[in-house]
C-alpha cells in the first residue's frame, strides 16, 4: 500500500493545506469538488502542488506533522524544488 503526503494550494503562493492519504486520486477529487466541509472548501484550495509517497503509514503521518510545523518559506521552497511553476499535479492522474 502507498501513502501520500501532499500539499494543496489555492493559487501560486496562496493558502496551503497539508494532508496524508492512501488514495491521492480520491482525496484530490474531494478537495477539488468541495465534498468535505472545512478548511480546503472554505479557502478554495483545489490545486495539488506537491506530493511524496511512502509505504509506511507511520512515516507518512510523521512527515505530515513535521511539514505542518515548518514555516511558510520552507514549505514554498519545498514546493518550488519539485514544481517551480506551481502546476496542478493532479492532471497527471
TAVEN-V293102 format. One record per helix or strand of 2 or more residues. SS is the DSSP state (~ for helix, > for strand). FROM is the first residue (numbers start at 1). TO is the last residue. If there is no record, write none. Layout:
ss->SS from->FROM to->TO
ss->SS from->FROM to->TO
This chain:
ss->> from->3 to->9
ss->> from->16 to->21
ss->~ from->24 to->32
ss->~ from->39 to->42
ss->> from->47 to->54
ss->~ from->57 to->69
ss->~ from->72 to->82
ss->~ from->89 to->92
